[in-house]
Amino acid sequence: MNKISIDALNMHLFETIEMLKNNSDPQASDNEKISIQNAKAITEAGRIIIEGYKVKVQAMNIVVNNKTGQALQIAEAAGIVDNDKNE
């Protein structure tokens, strides 16, 4: 599975905004425009991805603040963090 960065996600969301703005530009080509329905779908997907990142950050904070190491094992078992050294 390809990993996407927050920066790449932001780039896609800003491209979506630009394409929406192009909808009112008579000189913009169809490739430079996007339907409201597609923009909403992209925005919703972005929101879900961001929520996933928030959960990972919360889990990482728990791991960092937990001195026993048990939180890291739980986070790894749940797939929240990947402690695989081979990547």
SERO-878534 format. One record per residue (C-alpha): residue in three letters; x, y, z. Coordinates in nm, 2 decimals, m for minus. Each point is the difference from the previous one (the first is absolute). Layout:
! SERO-878534
NODE  resn       X       Y       Z
NODE   ala       X       Y       Z
...
END
This chain:
! SERO-878534
NODE  resn       X       Y       Z
NODE   met    0.00    0.00    0.00
NODE   asn    0.14    0.34   m0.09
NODE   lys    0.03    0.24    0.28
NODE   ile   m0.13    0.36   m0.05
NODE   ser    0.14    0.29    0.18
NODE   ile   m0.20    0.29    0.16
NODE   asp    0.18    0.23   m0.25
NODE   ala   m0.12   m0.21   m0.29
NODE   leu   m0.36    0.00    0.14
NODE   asn    0.02    0.38    0.04
NODE   met    0.11    0.04   m0.36
NODE   his   m0.30   m0.21   m0.12
NODE   leu   m0.24    0.20    0.21
NODE   phe    0.14    0.34   m0.12
NODE   glu   m0.02   m0.13   m0.36
NODE   thr   m0.37   m0.08    0.06
NODE   ile   m0.05    0.36    0.12
NODE   glu    0.17    0.14   m0.31
NODE   met   m0.21   m0.23   m0.23
NODE   leu   m0.32    0.12    0.18
NODE   lys    0.11    0.36   m0.06
NODE   asn    0.06   m0.08   m0.37
NODE   asn   m0.37   m0.10   m0.03
NODE   ser   m0.09    0.37   m0.03
NODE   asp    0.29    0.07   m0.25
NODE   pro   m0.13   m0.01   m0.36
NODE   gln    0.36   m0.04   m0.12
NODE   ala    0.07   m0.31    0.21
NODE   ser   m0.01   m0.33   m0.17
NODE   asp   m0.21   m0.29    0.12
NODE   asn    0.32   m0.17    0.14
NODE   glu    0.05    0.31    0.22
NODE   lys   m0.35   m0.03    0.15
NODE   ile   m0.17   m0.24    0.25
NODE   ser   m0.36   m0.07    0.09
NODE   ile   m0.12    0.10    0.34
NODE   gln   m0.09   m0.37    0.06
NODE   asn    0.36   m0.11   m0.08
NODE   ala    0.14    0.28    0.21
NODE   lys   m0.22   m0.10    0.30
NODE   ala    0.12   m0.37   m0.04
NODE   ile    0.37    0.11    0.00
NODE   thr   m0.06    0.22    0.30
NODE   glu   m0.17   m0.28    0.19
NODE   ala    0.28   m0.24   m0.08
NODE   gly    0.25    0.26    0.12
NODE   arg   m0.19    0.05    0.32
NODE   ile    0.00   m0.37    0.07
NODE   ile    0.38   m0.03   m0.07
NODE   ile    0.06    0.29    0.23
NODE   glu   m0.21   m0.16    0.28
NODE   gly    0.22   m0.31   m0.04
NODE   tyr    0.31    0.20    0.04
NODE   lys   m0.14    0.16    0.31
NODE   val   m0.06   m0.34    0.15
NODE   lys    0.36   m0.10   m0.08
NODE   val    0.13    0.31    0.17
NODE   gln   m0.20   m0.07    0.31
NODE   ala    0.12   m0.35    0.01
NODE   met    0.36    0.11   m0.05
NODE   asn   m0.04    0.25    0.29
NODE   ile   m0.12   m0.29    0.22
NODE   val    0.30   m0.22   m0.10
NODE   val    0.24    0.29    0.06
NODE   asn   m0.14    0.07    0.34
NODE   asn   m0.03   m0.36    0.11
NODE   lys    0.31   m0.12    0.17
NODE   thr   m0.08   m0.38    0.01
NODE   gly    0.00   m0.07   m0.38
NODE   gln   m0.33   m0.17    0.03
NODE   ala   m0.17    0.29   m0.20
NODE   leu    0.24   m0.06   m0.29
NODE   gln   m0.09   m0.36   m0.01
NODE   ile   m0.37    0.07    0.00
NODE   ala    0.04    0.27   m0.27
NODE   glu    0.21   m0.24   m0.22
NODE   ala   m0.26   m0.28    0.05
NODE   ala   m0.28    0.24   m0.10
NODE   gly    0.19    0.12   m0.31
NODE   ile    0.02    0.36    0.12
NODE   val    0.38    0.01    0.00
NODE   asp    0.24   m0.20   m0.21
NODE   asn    0.32   m0.09    0.18
NODE   asp    0.13   m0.21   m0.29
NODE   lys    0.37    0.09   m0.05
NODE   asn    0.01   m0.15   m0.35
NODE   glu   m0.18    0.29   m0.17
END
